[in-house]
Structures are given as structure tokens and as C-alpha cells.
Amino acid sequence: MCLAIPARIEEMTTPGNAIVNLGGVRKEISLALVDDAVVGDYVIVHVGYALQKLDQEEAERTLQMFAEMGQLDELRSELAGDAA
């Protein structure tokens, strides 16, 4: 199953890339598809790319739903294995 995962930007790396965090998993992703993303923003991540920004409330609600469904650990594993 392929899902887009909310993750928080922790650090800007090379131009157009950032490190995101999802429950302790840190991953470098591309910001090529998102304008004006900054540290602290939440983005939807799919296969190593941020697809869009997301407000904190919506991101936390989505992550809570994943946790309630028992899917959060699987999503963390997918994020850790993606290539940016």
C-alpha cells in the first residue's frame, strides 16, 4: 500500500531538500514540489517528495488516526526505507 505521510521539517539541507521527522525517523526528502516550506512546517511525504504543506492540527490528527489504526509503525518503516 502506498500512502502519503505527514512529517515535520526539522532541517533544511541542500537547496530544495530537507530533513523531516516522523516519530523519530529522520529522512531527507525533496521539496521540489512545495513552495516556501520552512523548518517547522508539516508536509505530506510520498516516495521521498513533499507533495504539499499541511497545518499542524491536520498533521497531528492524521498521525493520530494512523496510530489508532495500528499503521504508524508500518509508515515509519516505509519512510525509513524510501529513497529521496
VENBELSUL-V888541 format. One line per field, one symbol per residue. phi: phi as a letter, one per 20 degrees, with the letter a starting at -180 (. if undefined). burial: # if it has 9 or more other ideal C-beta (glycine too) atoms within 8 Angstrom, else .. A space follows every 10 residues. Layout:
phi = ???
burial = ???
This chain:
phi = .dcedfbefd bedfgncbed cclnedbece dgecelfcgo fecedblncf eaebfgffff fffffgffem dfffffffff efef
burial = ....###### ......#### ##..#.#.## #..#..#... ######.### #.##...##. .##..##... .#..##.##. .#..
